[in-house]
Amino acid sequence: MSSLSRIKIKVSRAFTLLEVMVALFILSVALGSIIYRITAMKASAARMQNTTIAHWVALNRVTMLRLSEGWPSTGTDKGSDEIAGRKMWWIIRTTDTPNKMLRKVTVEVYKAEKRSDSQMLTSLTHYMVDPSALSAGRSGIK
């Protein structure tokens, strides 16, 4: 036998550099996608939370109008409320309707004091009945 046949060649069972690089590339793409989705979900949750709180502010404003004595005057009112540690600014626009016994009340809630349509979180419209019409029985409501 020759000396070459006596030498045992050890076969390596490890991964090649190319295989490791492909695996790392696939892993990095997958992790990048997961991080992107988590960030998007977090931003969506914050947006939903702000919108919910803004809607509570609008509902509180409408409830305060409904509980107040009298008929809201037409025009615009502005202010701010703080709920859940967040300050929200609101505008109430009260307008007449074709029915003289109803007034349209629109509450717009904004994230910042400088109000722009892009920062409006919610808008709530409510129609209020003239309390004198209800007490006089002229409303036609039974």
N, C-alpha and C positions, 0 to 999 in steps of 0.2 A: 504494500500500500504506500501510496505517496504521502508526503508530509501534509499536503493540502487536504486530503480526505480526513486526516485526524483532527484537524482544527474544527472545532464546533463554532458555528456562527450563531451568535445570540440574536434572536429576532426581537426587536423592540415592540412592545405592545402599547406605547404611549401615543398621544395625539400629535399630529404634525402641527407646525406653526400655522399653516393655512387653516386647518380645521379649528384651531383655537380662535383665530381672528374672525372667522365666519360666525362662530358661536357668540363671541363678544359683540359683534355687529348686530346680530339678531336680538340679543339681550338688551342692548342699548336702545334699539328701536322700540321694543316692547315697553321698557321702563319709561322712555320718553312719552309714549302714548298714554300710559297710565298716569303719569304726573300731569299731563295736559288735561285729562278727563277729571282728575281730582280738583285741579285749579278751577276748571269751568263749573263743576258742581258747587264749589265753595262760593264762587261769585254769584251763581244762580240762587243759592240759599240766602245770601245777604240781600240780594235784590228782592226776593220774595218777602223777607223779613221787613225791609223798609216799606214795601208796598202795603203789607198787612198793617203796620203801625200807622201809616198815613191814612188808611181806610178807617181805622179806629178814631183818628183825629177828626175826620170828616163826619163820621157817625156821631161823635160827641158834640160837634158843633150843631148839627141838625137837631139832636135831642135837646140841646140847650135852647135852641130857638122854639121848639115845640113846647117846652116847659115854661117858657117866659110868658108873662101876661101880655096880651095884645097881639097886634098885627105887625109883622116886620115891614119897615119902610123900604121903599125901593132905593137902590144904590149899591155901593160897595163898602165892605168892611174888611179890615185886614188885621192880622194878629199872628201869634205863635203859641204853640202848646208844647209841653215836654212830656213824652210818654216813653217809658222803658229806657230812660236815659238818652233819648234822642229828641232833639228840638226840631219841630216841623213848623213851617210857616203856612198860613192858610189865607185864602181870599174868599169872601162870601159875596156873591152877586145876586141881588134880589131884583126881579123884573116883574112887570105886570104881564098878565096873560089875556087872551081874548075874553075869557070868562072873568068877570069883575070880582067874583068871590074867591078866585085862586091867585096865588102868587108863586112864581117859579123861583126857587132858591137853589143856586149852584155853589157847591163848596169845592174849591180846588186846593190841593195840598201839595206843597213844594218841599224839596230837600234843603234848599238854601234860601236865604233872605232875598237874594237877587233872583227874581222869578223869571223863568223863561219856559217856553213850552217843552224844551228838552229835559228840564228838571222836574216837571210836574209828575208826581208819583201816582196821584189818583184824582178823580173828579166824581162828585156825587151830586145828583140832581134830585130835588124833593119839591113837591107841590104842597103849599099850605093853604088851608081853608080859612076864610075870614071868620074869626070867632063870633063876631056880631051876627053873621049870617046863620051860624049854627044855633045861637041862642034864640034868634027870632024865628027859627024853623023855616027859613026861606031856602035852604040848601037843596031840598028835594031828597035828602038822604034819610032813609028810614032805618 
